[in-house]
Amino acid sequence: MSTRPCSRIACADQAVATLTFVYADSMAVLGPLSTSHEPHTYDLCERHARRTSAPQGWQVVRHKVMGEALWDGTLGR
Ligand SMILES: [Zn+2]
């Protein structure tokens, strides 16, 4: 199992989630860390995943991560 660092500048925390931008639908999808790195995806640590917000006009879709309470509805509301 490989781990990757958070993709935010100056953050060295371990990534726990992957943010994917779906340009066609103006959607930012935040889900479990993906196994492969693809274009338009950003790995985020827990702290940054919590603070993620979408650009204006976009909606953020959060997937539940098994056994974790990362997405407790405190974000973007
Ligand atoms: Zn981070």
N, CA, C, O and the ligand as a Tripos MOL2 file, in Angstrom:
@<TRIPOS>MOLECULE
protein
  309   307    78     0     0
PROTEIN
NO_CHARGES

@<TRIPOS>ATOM
      1 N           0.8380   -1.1820    0.0000 N.3       1 MET1
      2 CA          0.0000    0.0000    0.0000 C.3       1 MET1
      3 C           0.8840    1.2460    0.0000 C.2       1 MET1
      4 O           1.7600    1.4000    0.8510 O.2       1 MET1
      5 N           0.6510    2.0980   -0.9310 N.am      2 SER2
      6 CA          1.4680    3.3020   -1.0090 C.3       2 SER2
      7 C           0.7190    4.4940   -0.4390 C.2       2 SER2
      8 O          -0.5110    4.5410   -0.4450 O.2       2 SER2
      9 N           1.4700    5.4290    0.0410 N.am      3 THR3
     10 CA          0.8650    6.6490    0.5360 C.3       3 THR3
     11 C           1.4590    7.8310   -0.2150 C.2       3 THR3
     12 O           2.5900    7.7890   -0.7010 O.2       3 THR3
     13 N           0.6760    8.8580   -0.2910 N.am      4 ARG4
     14 CA          1.1430   10.0610   -0.9710 C.3       4 ARG4
     15 C           0.9420   11.2640   -0.0560 C.2       4 ARG4
     16 O           0.0570   11.2810    0.7990 O.2       4 ARG4
     17 N           1.7730   12.2480   -0.2590 N.am      5 PRO5
     18 CA          1.5930   13.4550    0.5550 C.3       5 PRO5
     19 C           0.4510   14.3050    0.0340 C.2       5 PRO5
     20 O           0.0400   14.1770   -1.1190 O.2       5 PRO5
     21 N          -0.0500   15.1650    0.8860 N.am      6 CYS6
     22 CA         -1.0660   16.1290    0.5150 C.3       6 CYS6
     23 C          -0.5220   16.9880   -0.6320 C.2       6 CYS6
     24 O           0.6650   17.3130   -0.6630 O.2       6 CYS6
     25 N          -1.3880   17.3480   -1.5590 N.am      7 SER7
     26 CA         -0.9160   18.1030   -2.7220 C.3       7 SER7
     27 C          -0.9170   19.6070   -2.4910 C.2       7 SER7
     28 O          -0.4740   20.3750   -3.3450 O.2       7 SER7
     29 N          -1.4170   20.0240   -1.3320 N.am      8 ARG8
     30 CA         -1.4040   21.4570   -1.0450 C.3       8 ARG8
     31 C           0.0290   21.9180   -0.7780 C.2       8 ARG8
     32 O           0.8190   21.2150   -0.1480 O.2       8 ARG8
     33 N           0.3350   23.0980   -1.2650 N.am      9 ILE9
     34 CA          1.6670   23.6650   -1.0840 C.3       9 ILE9
     35 C           1.9760   23.8070    0.3940 C.2       9 ILE9
     36 O           1.1340   24.2430    1.1790 O.2       9 ILE9
     37 N           3.1810   23.4380    0.7610 N.am     10 ALA10
     38 CA          3.6600   23.5900    2.1310 C.3      10 ALA10
     39 C           2.9450   22.6850    3.1210 C.2      10 ALA10
     40 O           2.9840   22.9400    4.3240 O.2      10 ALA10
     41 N           2.2990   21.6430    2.6430 N.am     11 CYS11
     42 CA          1.6700   20.6870    3.5420 C.3      11 CYS11
     43 C           2.3330   19.3370    3.3410 C.2      11 CYS11
     44 O           2.3950   18.8330    2.2190 O.2      11 CYS11
     45 N           2.8230   18.7570    4.4060 N.am     12 ALA12
     46 CA          3.5390   17.4940    4.3100 C.3      12 ALA12
     47 C           2.7520   16.3400    4.9030 C.2      12 ALA12
     48 O           3.2800   15.2410    5.0720 O.2      12 ALA12
     49 N           1.4900   16.5900    5.2180 N.am     13 ASP13
     50 CA          0.6810   15.5340    5.8160 C.3      13 ASP13
     51 C           0.3510   14.4540    4.7960 C.2      13 ASP13
     52 O           0.3730   14.6840    3.5860 O.2      13 ASP13
     53 N           0.0520   13.2940    5.3070 N.am     14 GLN14
     54 CA         -0.2990   12.1820    4.4350 C.3      14 GLN14
     55 C          -1.7040   12.3760    3.8710 C.2      14 GLN14
     56 O          -2.6330   12.7380    4.5930 O.2      14 GLN14
     57 N          -1.8420   12.1320    2.5790 N.am     15 ALA15
     58 CA         -3.1460   12.2970    1.9360 C.3      15 ALA15
     59 C          -4.0890   11.1790    2.3580 C.2      15 ALA15
     60 O          -3.6910   10.0180    2.4570 O.2      15 ALA15
     61 N          -5.3280   11.5400    2.6020 N.am     16 VAL16
     62 CA         -6.3330   10.5460    2.9840 C.3      16 VAL16
     63 C          -7.5260   10.5910    2.0410 C.2      16 VAL16
     64 O          -8.4020    9.7270    2.0970 O.2      16 VAL16
     65 N          -7.5590   11.5900    1.1830 N.am     17 ALA17
     66 CA         -8.6960   11.7310    0.2830 C.3      17 ALA17
     67 C          -8.2350   12.2660   -1.0640 C.2      17 ALA17
     68 O          -7.1690   12.8700   -1.1800 O.2      17 ALA17
     69 N          -9.0500   12.0350   -2.0660 N.am     18 THR18
     70 CA         -8.7370   12.5430   -3.3980 C.3      18 THR18
     71 C          -9.8760   13.4190   -3.8810 C.2      18 THR18
     72 O         -11.0460   13.0390   -3.8350 O.2      18 THR18
     73 N          -9.5060   14.5860   -4.3390 N.am     19 LEU19
     74 CA        -10.4920   15.5230   -4.8700 C.3      19 LEU19
     75 C         -10.4000   15.4790   -6.3920 C.2      19 LEU19
     76 O          -9.3320   15.6790   -6.9710 O.2      19 LEU19
     77 N         -11.5300   15.2150   -7.0220 N.am     20 THR20
     78 CA        -11.5530   15.1230   -8.4810 C.3      20 THR20
     79 C         -12.4710   16.1910   -9.0490 C.2      20 THR20
     80 O         -13.6170   16.3350   -8.6210 O.2      20 THR20
     81 N         -11.9650   16.9280  -10.0030 N.am     21 PHE21
     82 CA        -12.7950   17.9520  -10.6370 C.3      21 PHE21
     83 C         -13.4300   17.3800  -11.8970 C.2      21 PHE21
     84 O         -12.7400   16.9450  -12.8190 O.2      21 PHE21
     85 N         -14.7460   17.3910  -11.9160 N.am     22 VAL22
     86 CA        -15.4660   16.9150  -13.0910 C.3      22 VAL22
     87 C         -15.9720   18.1510  -13.8220 C.2      22 VAL22
     88 O         -17.0330   18.6940  -13.5160 O.2      22 VAL22
     89 N         -15.1840   18.5690  -14.7870 N.am     23 TYR23
     90 CA        -15.4740   19.8410  -15.4430 C.3      23 TYR23
     91 C         -16.7930   19.8210  -16.1920 C.2      23 TYR23
     92 O         -17.4880   20.8360  -16.2480 O.2      23 TYR23
     93 N         -17.1380   18.7150  -16.7530 N.am     24 ALA24
     94 CA        -18.3670   18.6250  -17.5310 C.3      24 ALA24
     95 C         -19.5950   18.9310  -16.6790 C.2      24 ALA24
     96 O         -20.5730   19.5000  -17.1620 O.2      24 ALA24
     97 N         -19.5320   18.5490  -15.4110 N.am     25 ASP25
     98 CA        -20.6890   18.7260  -14.5370 C.3      25 ASP25
     99 C         -20.4720   19.8190  -13.4950 C.2      25 ASP25
    100 O         -21.3090   20.0030  -12.6120 O.2      25 ASP25
    101 N         -19.3490   20.5500  -13.5900 N.am     26 SER26
    102 CA        -19.0250   21.5580  -12.5770 C.3      26 SER26
    103 C         -19.1400   20.9780  -11.1770 C.2      26 SER26
    104 O         -19.7940   21.5420  -10.3000 O.2      26 SER26
    105 N         -18.4970   19.8540  -10.9970 N.am     27 MET27
    106 CA        -18.5920   19.1280   -9.7420 C.3      27 MET27
    107 C         -17.1960   18.8280   -9.2040 C.2      27 MET27
    108 O         -16.2960   18.4490   -9.9540 O.2      27 MET27
    109 N         -17.0330   19.0020   -7.9050 N.am     28 ALA28
    110 CA        -15.7980   18.5940   -7.2440 C.3      28 ALA28
    111 C         -16.1410   17.4050   -6.3610 C.2      28 ALA28
    112 O         -16.9120   17.5340   -5.4110 O.2      28 ALA28
    113 N         -15.5760   16.2620   -6.6700 N.am     29 VAL29
    114 CA        -15.9200   15.0440   -5.9390 C.3      29 VAL29
    115 C         -14.8070   14.6850   -4.9720 C.2      29 VAL29
    116 O         -13.6650   14.4530   -5.3690 O.2      29 VAL29
    117 N         -15.1590   14.6430   -3.7000 N.am     30 LEU30
    118 CA        -14.1890   14.3160   -2.6750 C.3      30 LEU30
    119 C         -14.4580   12.8990   -2.1820 C.2      30 LEU30
    120 O         -15.5260   12.6110   -1.6410 O.2      30 LEU30
    121 N         -13.4990   12.0360   -2.3700 N.am     31 GLY31
    122 CA        -13.7070   10.6420   -2.0030 C.3      31 GLY31
    123 C         -12.4550   10.0370   -1.4070 C.2      31 GLY31
    124 O         -11.4680   10.7350   -1.1710 O.2      31 GLY31
    125 N         -12.4950    8.7470   -1.1660 N.am     32 PRO32
    126 CA        -11.3340    8.0520   -0.6170 C.3      32 PRO32
    127 C         -10.1240    8.2170   -1.5340 C.2      32 PRO32
    128 O         -10.2700    8.3910   -2.7440 O.2      32 PRO32
    129 N          -8.9680    8.1620   -0.9650 N.am     33 LEU33
    130 CA         -7.7360    8.2930   -1.7300 C.3      33 LEU33
    131 C          -7.7170    7.3010   -2.8890 C.2      33 LEU33
    132 O          -7.8830    6.0960   -2.7000 O.2      33 LEU33
    133 N          -7.5140    7.8280   -4.0760 N.am     34 SER34
    134 CA         -7.4890    6.9510   -5.2430 C.3      34 SER34
    135 C          -6.1610    6.2180   -5.3080 C.2      34 SER34
    136 O          -5.1500    6.6750   -4.7740 O.2      34 SER34
    137 N          -6.1830    5.0840   -5.9680 N.am     35 THR35
    138 CA         -4.9700    4.2730   -6.0220 C.3      35 THR35
    139 C          -4.0180    4.7520   -7.1080 C.2      35 THR35
    140 O          -2.8210    4.4700   -7.0710 O.2      35 THR35
    141 N          -4.5570    5.4680   -8.0600 N.am     36 SER36
    142 CA         -3.6860    5.9840   -9.1110 C.3      36 SER36
    143 C          -3.8930    7.4850   -9.2460 C.2      36 SER36
    144 O          -4.9730    8.0090   -8.9720 O.2      36 SER36
    145 N          -2.8510    8.1540   -9.6660 N.am     37 HIS37
    146 CA         -2.9440    9.5990   -9.8110 C.3      37 HIS37
    147 C          -3.3650    9.9150  -11.2410 C.2      37 HIS37
    148 O          -2.7310    9.4940  -12.2090 O.2      37 HIS37
    149 N          -4.4480   10.6660  -11.3390 N.am     38 GLU38
    150 CA         -4.9500   11.0110  -12.6560 C.3      38 GLU38
    151 C          -5.0390   12.5230  -12.8010 C.2      38 GLU38
    152 O          -5.0000   13.2600  -11.8150 O.2      38 GLU38
    153 N          -5.1580   12.9720  -14.0430 N.am     39 PRO39
    154 CA         -5.2910   14.4130  -14.2550 C.3      39 PRO39
    155 C          -6.5360   14.9410  -13.5500 C.2      39 PRO39
    156 O          -7.5260   14.2250  -13.3990 O.2      39 PRO39
    157 N          -6.4760   16.1750  -13.1290 N.am     40 HIS40
    158 CA         -7.6210   16.8240  -12.4740 C.3      40 HIS40
    159 C          -7.9500   16.2080  -11.1240 C.2      40 HIS40
    160 O          -9.0700   16.3660  -10.6360 O.2      40 HIS40
    161 N          -7.0120   15.5190  -10.5170 N.am     41 THR41
    162 CA         -7.2520   15.0110   -9.1710 C.3      41 THR41
    163 C          -6.1930   15.5710   -8.2240 C.2      41 THR41
    164 O          -5.0440   15.7900   -8.6070 O.2      41 THR41
    165 N          -6.6050   15.7920   -6.9970 N.am     42 TYR42
    166 CA         -5.6970   16.3370   -6.0080 C.3      42 TYR42
    167 C          -5.8230   15.5300   -4.7330 C.2      42 TYR42
    168 O          -6.9200   15.3220   -4.2140 O.2      42 TYR42
    169 N          -4.6810   15.0790   -4.2350 N.am     43 ASP43
    170 CA         -4.6910   14.3270   -2.9860 C.3      43 ASP43
    171 C          -4.6690   15.3050   -1.8220 C.2      43 ASP43
    172 O          -3.9060   16.2700   -1.8210 O.2      43 ASP43
    173 N          -5.5060   15.0480   -0.8440 N.am     44 LEU44
    174 CA         -5.5940   15.9570    0.2890 C.3      44 LEU44
    175 C          -5.4760   15.2200    1.6140 C.2      44 LEU44
    176 O          -5.9450   14.0910    1.7550 O.2      44 LEU44
    177 N          -4.8480   15.8690    2.5750 N.am     45 CYS45
    178 CA         -4.7980   15.3160    3.9170 C.3      45 CYS45
    179 C          -6.1500   15.5730    4.5830 C.2      45 CYS45
    180 O          -7.0100   16.2480    4.0180 O.2      45 CYS45
    181 N          -6.3240   15.0390    5.7660 N.am     46 GLU46
    182 CA         -7.6190   15.1880    6.4340 C.3      46 GLU46
    183 C          -7.9690   16.6520    6.6650 C.2      46 GLU46
    184 O          -9.1050   17.0760    6.4540 O.2      46 GLU46
    185 N          -6.9820   17.4060    7.0960 N.am     47 ARG47
    186 CA         -7.2270   18.8130    7.4060 C.3      47 ARG47
    187 C          -7.6750   19.5730    6.1610 C.2      47 ARG47
    188 O          -8.6430   20.3310    6.1990 O.2      47 ARG47
    189 N          -6.9660   19.3630    5.0710 N.am     48 HIS48
    190 CA         -7.3270   20.0910    3.8640 C.3      48 HIS48
    191 C          -8.5950   19.5510    3.2230 C.2      48 HIS48
    192 O          -9.3420   20.2980    2.5920 O.2      48 HIS48
    193 N          -8.8370   18.2710    3.3800 N.am     49 ALA49
    194 CA        -10.0910   17.7180    2.8560 C.3      49 ALA49
    195 C         -11.2780   18.3650    3.5610 C.2      49 ALA49
    196 O         -12.3050   18.6460    2.9420 O.2      49 ALA49
    197 N         -11.1280   18.5930    4.8450 N.am     50 ARG50
    198 CA        -12.1980   19.2180    5.6180 C.3      50 ARG50
    199 C         -12.4690   20.6350    5.1570 C.2      50 ARG50
    200 O         -13.6040   21.1110    5.1840 O.2      50 ARG50
    201 N         -11.4050   21.3010    4.7330 N.am     51 ARG51
    202 CA        -11.5390   22.7190    4.4060 C.3      51 ARG51
    203 C         -11.8080   22.9670    2.9350 C.2      51 ARG51
    204 O         -11.9280   24.1150    2.5050 O.2      51 ARG51
    205 N         -11.9020   21.9160    2.1780 N.am     52 THR52
    206 CA        -12.0960   22.0760    0.7440 C.3      52 THR52
    207 C         -13.4450   22.6930    0.4080 C.2      52 THR52
    208 O         -14.4840   22.3090    0.9460 O.2      52 THR52
    209 N         -13.3970   23.6360   -0.4770 N.am     53 SER53
    210 CA        -14.6430   24.1810   -0.9850 C.3      53 SER53
    211 C         -14.5070   24.3320   -2.4930 C.2      53 SER53
    212 O         -13.4030   24.4710   -3.0200 O.2      53 SER53
    213 N         -15.6070   24.3030   -3.1560 N.am     54 ALA54
    214 CA        -15.5900   24.3570   -4.6100 C.3      54 ALA54
    215 C         -15.6330   25.8040   -5.0920 C.2      54 ALA54
    216 O         -16.1050   26.6940   -4.3850 O.2      54 ALA54
    217 N         -15.1420   26.0190   -6.2880 N.am     55 PRO55
    218 CA        -15.2500   27.3570   -6.8670 C.3      55 PRO55
    219 C         -16.7120   27.7580   -7.0040 C.2      55 PRO55
    220 O         -17.5960   26.9000   -7.0110 O.2      55 PRO55
    221 N         -16.9630   29.0230   -7.1080 N.am     56 GLN56
    222 CA        -18.3390   29.4970   -7.2430 C.3      56 GLN56
    223 C         -19.0060   28.8420   -8.4490 C.2      56 GLN56
    224 O         -18.4140   28.7420   -9.5240 O.2      56 GLN56
    225 N         -20.2210   28.4090   -8.2580 N.am     57 GLY57
    226 CA        -20.9540   27.7820   -9.3530 C.3      57 GLY57
    227 C         -20.7370   26.2760   -9.4260 C.2      57 GLY57
    228 O         -21.3640   25.5780  -10.2230 O.2      57 GLY57
    229 N         -19.8360   25.7900   -8.5760 N.am     58 TRP58
    230 CA        -19.5800   24.3490   -8.5470 C.3      58 TRP58
    231 C         -20.2190   23.7530   -7.3110 C.2      58 TRP58
    232 O         -20.4600   24.4380   -6.3170 O.2      58 TRP58
    233 N         -20.4830   22.4840   -7.3960 N.am     59 GLN59
    234 CA        -20.9460   21.8240   -6.1900 C.3      59 GLN59
    235 C         -19.9420   20.7680   -5.7600 C.2      59 GLN59
    236 O         -19.2580   20.1570   -6.5820 O.2      59 GLN59
    237 N         -19.8720   20.5700   -4.4510 N.am     60 VAL60
    238 CA        -18.9490   19.5860   -3.9000 C.3      60 VAL60
    239 C         -19.7310   18.3370   -3.5120 C.2      60 VAL60
    240 O         -20.7290   18.4080   -2.7960 O.2      60 VAL60
    241 N         -19.2700   17.2210   -3.9870 N.am     61 VAL61
    242 CA        -19.9000   15.9530   -3.6300 C.3      61 VAL61
    243 C         -18.9230   15.1780   -2.7610 C.2      61 VAL61
    244 O         -17.8030   14.8790   -3.1760 O.2      61 VAL61
    245 N         -19.3590   14.8580   -1.5530 N.am     62 ARG62
    246 CA        -18.4860   14.1510   -0.6300 C.3      62 ARG62
    247 C         -18.9180   12.7050   -0.4600 C.2      62 ARG62
    248 O         -20.0770   12.4010   -0.1770 O.2      62 ARG62
    249 N         -17.9610   11.8440   -0.6410 N.am     63 HIS63
    250 CA        -18.2480   10.4320   -0.4320 C.3      63 HIS63
    251 C         -17.9110   10.0830    1.0000 C.2      63 HIS63
    252 O         -16.9840   10.6430    1.5850 O.2      63 HIS63
    253 N         -18.6480    9.1800    1.5500 N.am     64 LYS64
    254 CA        -18.3240    8.7220    2.8960 C.3      64 LYS64
    255 C         -17.1400    7.7650    2.8150 C.2      64 LYS64
    256 O         -17.0730    6.8900    1.9510 O.2      64 LYS64
    257 N         -16.2250    7.9590    3.7290 N.am     65 VAL65
    258 CA        -15.0860    7.0510    3.8000 C.3      65 VAL65
    259 C         -15.3610    6.0410    4.9030 C.2      65 VAL65
    260 O         -15.7440    6.4040    6.0150 O.2      65 VAL65
    261 N         -15.1670    4.8160    4.5920 N.am     66 MET66
    262 CA        -15.4640    3.7480    5.5270 C.3      66 MET66
    263 C         -14.8100    3.9770    6.8840 C.2      66 MET66
    264 O         -13.5990    4.1730    6.9820 O.2      66 MET66
    265 N         -15.6160    3.9490    7.9060 N.am     67 GLY67
    266 CA        -15.0860    4.0040    9.2560 C.3      67 GLY67
    267 C         -14.5230    5.3410    9.6800 C.2      67 GLY67
    268 O         -13.9930    5.4580   10.7850 O.2      67 GLY67
    269 N         -14.6200    6.3350    8.8530 N.am     68 GLU68
    270 CA        -14.0750    7.6230    9.2190 C.3      68 GLU68
    271 C         -15.1680    8.6750    9.2650 C.2      68 GLU68
    272 O         -16.1630    8.6000    8.5430 O.2      68 GLU68
    273 N         -14.9660    9.6220   10.1020 N.am     69 ALA69
    274 CA        -15.9610   10.6760   10.2360 C.3      69 ALA69
    275 C         -15.4550   11.9730    9.6190 C.2      69 ALA69
    276 O         -15.6740   13.0610   10.1500 O.2      69 ALA69
    277 N         -14.7910   11.8350    8.5120 N.am     70 LEU70
    278 CA        -14.2410   13.0180    7.8520 C.3      70 LEU70
    279 C         -15.3380   13.9310    7.3530 C.2      70 LEU70
    280 O         -15.2290   15.1550    7.4210 O.2      70 LEU70
    281 N         -16.3810   13.3300    6.8570 N.am     71 TRP71
    282 CA        -17.4150   14.1210    6.2190 C.3      71 TRP71
    283 C         -18.6530   14.1610    7.0990 C.2      71 TRP71
    284 O         -19.6010   13.3920    6.9410 O.2      71 TRP71
    285 N         -18.5930   15.0800    8.0160 N.am     72 ASP72
    286 CA        -19.6650   15.1480    9.0000 C.3      72 ASP72
    287 C         -20.6090   16.3180    8.7550 C.2      72 ASP72
    288 O         -21.3920   16.6890    9.6300 O.2      72 ASP72
    289 N         -20.5320   16.8810    7.5900 N.am     73 GLY73
    290 CA        -21.4760   17.9470    7.2620 C.3      73 GLY73
    291 C         -21.0480   19.3140    7.7400 C.2      73 GLY73
    292 O         -21.8130   20.2720    7.6270 O.2      73 GLY73
    293 N         -19.8480   19.4290    8.2710 N.am     74 THR74
    294 CA        -19.4070   20.7260    8.7550 C.3      74 THR74
    295 C         -18.8230   21.5670    7.6330 C.2      74 THR74
    296 O         -18.5960   22.7670    7.7860 O.2      74 THR74
    297 N         -18.5890   20.9260    6.5260 N.am     75 LEU75
    298 CA        -17.9610   21.6250    5.4130 C.3      75 LEU75
    299 C         -18.9330   22.3450    4.5100 C.2      75 LEU75
    300 O         -19.9820   21.8110    4.1480 O.2      75 LEU75
    301 N         -18.5830   23.5370    4.1580 N.am     76 GLY76
    302 CA        -19.3020   24.2540    3.1320 C.3      76 GLY76
    303 C         -20.7680   24.4910    3.4320 C.2      76 GLY76
    304 O         -21.5640   24.7170    2.5210 O.2      76 GLY76
    305 N         -21.1250   24.4410    4.6950 N.am     77 ARG77
    306 CA        -22.5370   24.6660    5.0270 C.3      77 ARG77
    307 C         -22.6580   25.7870    6.0250 C.2      77 ARG77
    308 O         -23.7670   26.1320    6.4340 O.2      77 ARG77
    309 ZN         -2.7750   19.0850    3.5540 Zn       78 ZN78
@<TRIPOS>BOND
     1     1     2 1
     2     2     3 1
     3     3     4 2
     4     3     5 am
     5     5     6 1
     6     6     7 1
     7     7     8 2
     8     7     9 am
     9     9    10 1
    10    10    11 1
    11    11    12 2
    12    11    13 am
    13    13    14 1
    14    14    15 1
    15    15    16 2
    16    15    17 am
    17    17    18 1
    18    18    19 1
    19    19    20 2
    20    19    21 am
    21    21    22 1
    22    22    23 1
    23    23    24 2
    24    23    25 am
    25    25    26 1
    26    26    27 1
    27    27    28 2
    28    27    29 am
    29    29    30 1
    30    30    31 1
    31    31    32 2
    32    31    33 am
    33    33    34 1
    34    34    35 1
    35    35    36 2
    36    35    37 am
    37    37    38 1
    38    38    39 1
    39    39    40 2
    40    39    41 am
    41    41    42 1
    42    42    43 1
    43    43    44 2
    44    43    45 am
    45    45    46 1
    46    46    47 1
    47    47    48 2
    48    47    49 am
    49    49    50 1
    50    50    51 1
    51    51    52 2
    52    51    53 am
    53    53    54 1
    54    54    55 1
    55    55    56 2
    56    55    57 am
    57    57    58 1
    58    58    59 1
    59    59    60 2
    60    59    61 am
    61    61    62 1
    62    62    63 1
    63    63    64 2
    64    63    65 am
    65    65    66 1
    66    66    67 1
    67    67    68 2
    68    67    69 am
    69    69    70 1
    70    70    71 1
    71    71    72 2
    72    71    73 am
    73    73    74 1
    74    74    75 1
    75    75    76 2
    76    75    77 am
    77    77    78 1
    78    78    79 1
    79    79    80 2
    80    79    81 am
    81    81    82 1
    82    82    83 1
    83    83    84 2
    84    83    85 am
    85    85    86 1
    86    86    87 1
    87    87    88 2
    88    87    89 am
    89    89    90 1
    90    90    91 1
    91    91    92 2
    92    91    93 am
    93    93    94 1
    94    94    95 1
    95    95    96 2
    96    95    97 am
    97    97    98 1
    98    98    99 1
    99    99   100 2
   100    99   101 am
   101   101   102 1
   102   102   103 1
   103   103   104 2
   104   103   105 am
   105   105   106 1
   106   106   107 1
   107   107   108 2
   108   107   109 am
   109   109   110 1
   110   110   111 1
   111   111   112 2
   112   111   113 am
   113   113   114 1
   114   114   115 1
   115   115   116 2
   116   115   117 am
   117   117   118 1
   118   118   119 1
   119   119   120 2
   120   119   121 am
   121   121   122 1
   122   122   123 1
   123   123   124 2
   124   123   125 am
   125   125   126 1
   126   126   127 1
   127   127   128 2
   128   127   129 am
   129   129   130 1
   130   130   131 1
   131   131   132 2
   132   131   133 am
   133   133   134 1
   134   134   135 1
   135   135   136 2
   136   135   137 am
   137   137   138 1
   138   138   139 1
   139   139   140 2
   140   139   141 am
   141   141   142 1
   142   142   143 1
   143   143   144 2
   144   143   145 am
   145   145   146 1
   146   146   147 1
   147   147   148 2
   148   147   149 am
   149   149   150 1
   150   150   151 1
   151   151   152 2
   152   151   153 am
   153   153   154 1
   154   154   155 1
   155   155   156 2
   156   155   157 am
   157   157   158 1
   158   158   159 1
   159   159   160 2
   160   159   161 am
   161   161   162 1
   162   162   163 1
   163   163   164 2
   164   163   165 am
   165   165   166 1
   166   166   167 1
   167   167   168 2
   168   167   169 am
   169   169   170 1
   170   170   171 1
   171   171   172 2
   172   171   173 am
   173   173   174 1
   174   174   175 1
   175   175   176 2
   176   175   177 am
   177   177   178 1
   178   178   179 1
   179   179   180 2
   180   179   181 am
   181   181   182 1
   182   182   183 1
   183   183   184 2
   184   183   185 am
   185   185   186 1
   186   186   187 1
   187   187   188 2
   188   187   189 am
   189   189   190 1
   190   190   191 1
   191   191   192 2
   192   191   193 am
   193   193   194 1
   194   194   195 1
   195   195   196 2
   196   195   197 am
   197   197   198 1
   198   198   199 1
   199   199   200 2
   200   199   201 am
   201   201   202 1
   202   202   203 1
   203   203   204 2
   204   203   205 am
   205   205   206 1
   206   206   207 1
   207   207   208 2
   208   207   209 am
   209   209   210 1
   210   210   211 1
   211   211   212 2
   212   211   213 am
   213   213   214 1
   214   214   215 1
   215   215   216 2
   216   215   217 am
   217   217   218 1
   218   218   219 1
   219   219   220 2
   220   219   221 am
   221   221   222 1
   222   222   223 1
   223   223   224 2
   224   223   225 am
   225   225   226 1
   226   226   227 1
   227   227   228 2
   228   227   229 am
   229   229   230 1
   230   230   231 1
   231   231   232 2
   232   231   233 am
   233   233   234 1
   234   234   235 1
   235   235   236 2
   236   235   237 am
   237   237   238 1
   238   238   239 1
   239   239   240 2
   240   239   241 am
   241   241   242 1
   242   242   243 1
   243   243   244 2
   244   243   245 am
   245   245   246 1
   246   246   247 1
   247   247   248 2
   248   247   249 am
   249   249   250 1
   250   250   251 1
   251   251   252 2
   252   251   253 am
   253   253   254 1
   254   254   255 1
   255   255   256 2
   256   255   257 am
   257   257   258 1
   258   258   259 1
   259   259   260 2
   260   259   261 am
   261   261   262 1
   262   262   263 1
   263   263   264 2
   264   263   265 am
   265   265   266 1
   266   266   267 1
   267   267   268 2
   268   267   269 am
   269   269   270 1
   270   270   271 1
   271   271   272 2
   272   271   273 am
   273   273   274 1
   274   274   275 1
   275   275   276 2
   276   275   277 am
   277   277   278 1
   278   278   279 1
   279   279   280 2
   280   279   281 am
   281   281   282 1
   282   282   283 1
   283   283   284 2
   284   283   285 am
   285   285   286 1
   286   286   287 1
   287   287   288 2
   288   287   289 am
   289   289   290 1
   290   290   291 1
   291   291   292 2
   292   291   293 am
   293   293   294 1
   294   294   295 1
   295   295   296 2
   296   295   297 am
   297   297   298 1
   298   298   299 1
   299   299   300 2
   300   299   301 am
   301   301   302 1
   302   302   303 1
   303   303   304 2
   304   303   305 am
   305   305   306 1
   306   306   307 1
   307   307   308 2
@<TRIPOS>SUBSTRUCTURE
     1 MET1         2 RESIDUE 1 A MET
     2 SER2         6 RESIDUE 1 A SER
     3 THR3        10 RESIDUE 1 A THR
     4 ARG4        14 RESIDUE 1 A ARG
     5 PRO5        18 RESIDUE 1 A PRO
     6 CYS6        22 RESIDUE 1 A CYS
     7 SER7        26 RESIDUE 1 A SER
     8 ARG8        30 RESIDUE 1 A ARG
     9 ILE9        34 RESIDUE 1 A ILE
    10 ALA10       38 RESIDUE 1 A ALA
    11 CYS11       42 RESIDUE 1 A CYS
    12 ALA12       46 RESIDUE 1 A ALA
    13 ASP13       50 RESIDUE 1 A ASP
    14 GLN14       54 RESIDUE 1 A GLN
    15 ALA15       58 RESIDUE 1 A ALA
    16 VAL16       62 RESIDUE 1 A VAL
    17 ALA17       66 RESIDUE 1 A ALA
    18 THR18       70 RESIDUE 1 A THR
    19 LEU19       74 RESIDUE 1 A LEU
    20 THR20       78 RESIDUE 1 A THR
    21 PHE21       82 RESIDUE 1 A PHE
    22 VAL22       86 RESIDUE 1 A VAL
    23 TYR23       90 RESIDUE 1 A TYR
    24 ALA24       94 RESIDUE 1 A ALA
    25 ASP25       98 RESIDUE 1 A ASP
    26 SER26      102 RESIDUE 1 A SER
    27 MET27      106 RESIDUE 1 A MET
    28 ALA28      110 RESIDUE 1 A ALA
    29 VAL29      114 RESIDUE 1 A VAL
    30 LEU30      118 RESIDUE 1 A LEU
    31 GLY31      122 RESIDUE 1 A GLY
    32 PRO32      126 RESIDUE 1 A PRO
    33 LEU33      130 RESIDUE 1 A LEU
    34 SER34      134 RESIDUE 1 A SER
    35 THR35      138 RESIDUE 1 A THR
    36 SER36      142 RESIDUE 1 A SER
    37 HIS37      146 RESIDUE 1 A HIS
    38 GLU38      150 RESIDUE 1 A GLU
    39 PRO39      154 RESIDUE 1 A PRO
    40 HIS40      158 RESIDUE 1 A HIS
    41 THR41      162 RESIDUE 1 A THR
    42 TYR42      166 RESIDUE 1 A TYR
    43 ASP43      170 RESIDUE 1 A ASP
    44 LEU44      174 RESIDUE 1 A LEU
    45 CYS45      178 RESIDUE 1 A CYS
    46 GLU46      182 RESIDUE 1 A GLU
    47 ARG47      186 RESIDUE 1 A ARG
    48 HIS48      190 RESIDUE 1 A HIS
    49 ALA49      194 RESIDUE 1 A ALA
    50 ARG50      198 RESIDUE 1 A ARG
    51 ARG51      202 RESIDUE 1 A ARG
    52 THR52      206 RESIDUE 1 A THR
    53 SER53      210 RESIDUE 1 A SER
    54 ALA54      214 RESIDUE 1 A ALA
    55 PRO55      218 RESIDUE 1 A PRO
    56 GLN56      222 RESIDUE 1 A GLN
    57 GLY57      226 RESIDUE 1 A GLY
    58 TRP58      230 RESIDUE 1 A TRP
    59 GLN59      234 RESIDUE 1 A GLN
    60 VAL60      238 RESIDUE 1 A VAL
    61 VAL61      242 RESIDUE 1 A VAL
    62 ARG62      246 RESIDUE 1 A ARG
    63 HIS63      250 RESIDUE 1 A HIS
    64 LYS64      254 RESIDUE 1 A LYS
    65 VAL65      258 RESIDUE 1 A VAL
    66 MET66      262 RESIDUE 1 A MET
    67 GLY67      266 RESIDUE 1 A GLY
    68 GLU68      270 RESIDUE 1 A GLU
    69 ALA69      274 RESIDUE 1 A ALA
    70 LEU70      278 RESIDUE 1 A LEU
    71 TRP71      282 RESIDUE 1 A TRP
    72 ASP72      286 RESIDUE 1 A ASP
    73 GLY73      290 RESIDUE 1 A GLY
    74 THR74      294 RESIDUE 1 A THR
    75 LEU75      298 RESIDUE 1 A LEU
    76 GLY76      302 RESIDUE 1 A GLY
    77 ARG77      306 RESIDUE 1 A ARG
    78 ZN78       309 GROUP 0 **** ****
